[in-house]
Amino acid sequence: MKKIIGITLLALCCGMHVPASAQGTSTTTTVAQPTPQKIEAASAGELKTFRAYGARAALFIASYVPAAKQPTLADADEAFRLWQQDTRKRRASEKEVVEMLGAFLGAKLAADFGMEWVVVTDENGRDYAVRANKHEALAYPFASVEKRIDNRSHGFLQGIHDAVQELMESGEAKAR
């Protein structure tokens, strides 16, 4: 069971889908070969952009959850759910929501777990992630939000945070 939980946690952190057959008590594990990656620190300009996106996230969350004076990931999850149901034409675009909530999640992970923003480049392209300073652990906040828009799911931001916390506390993440 521990391997399945670890795989599920890692998949959640990376913004990947975990099929129902891989959750729970299944004992079959498939290990994919790692894809070579180039990881570089995000530039000062990129970090400034992420901070601006995060500041807009607080306004976005407050527009759907007015009681959220100091927005939490649970508030962001609720705002995302309500945004998905919002039929107004002037609501935030999908791109804006990916930027705002991705930056909000990434900033929370960075603050809580000693992670830093990085640029990951591999054979599939380039993406932004947060990487643990002391462990081999990456999370892709923007991709995580984008995936949930595509598959119309919600209630995942706090879950990703909890999964990263479990990964760090369990000792499953190797030291760098």
Protein Blocks (a to p, Z undefined) as FASTA:
>chain_A
ZZmmmmmmmmmmnopacdfklgcjafbdcdddddddddddddfklmmmmmmmmmmmmmmm
mmmmmmlmbacfklmmmmmmmmmmpmbfkbccfklmmmmmmmmmmmmmmmmnopacdddd
dfkbccdddddfkbccdddfklmmmmmmmnopghklmmmmmmmmmmmmnomaccZZ
